[in-house]
Amino acid sequence: MSMLTPPGMGGKYRITGDVYPRMRRPHRRRRIVLAATAAAVVLGAAGWGTLQLVDVFSGDAGTKAAAGKQADCKPAPTPTAQAAAALPKPAQITVNVYNATPRSGLAKTTADELKKRGFKVGKVGNAPAAYDKKVPGAGLLLGAPAATKGAFPVLGTQLAGATTRTDARTTADVDLIIGTAFKNLSPKTTADAALVALTKPAPAPTGKC
């Protein structure tokens, strides 16, 4: 029996020779460790790739949403300085003043006041039969269709509550027909302020998005 054989062991457990046999780790355990490591690597790579895809698509969606929001927040168009400058000045407007009320002298006094305020005065007298005592409001502005975007707004600053109507004339003059509810022209300071506001472009809106 060899000196390497533990006491009490013999037979098939008998060890011969002068060197102990090498004790090796089972191969199955090594395979399990390698498989677990490989699985962890694969899962980590898959998770990282998923996060990258989410970031890409989320970024695109956010960019598109921001672009759409900016498109929706475009300010509404406002009158330009050129449009305001297109309005005629009082000196460029010829006004015919007619009295459609039973009170005498209103046409002349009104025409004189409009002349002081810079308007040109044309005809002055009683209203035609079609309008005589048939204008219930403060007054009626009558003129060609082009006057709706020119003379009417400017002359309208001088008489609050005046209504407008167009006819078939081809001339640029307009009629101011004094109605039964007329008392006076608007105070000059009020009319001047309204005229300034009319010819001054409105600031662009700053709405929230």
Disulfide bonds with the S-S distance in Angstrom:
Cys73-Cys209 2.03
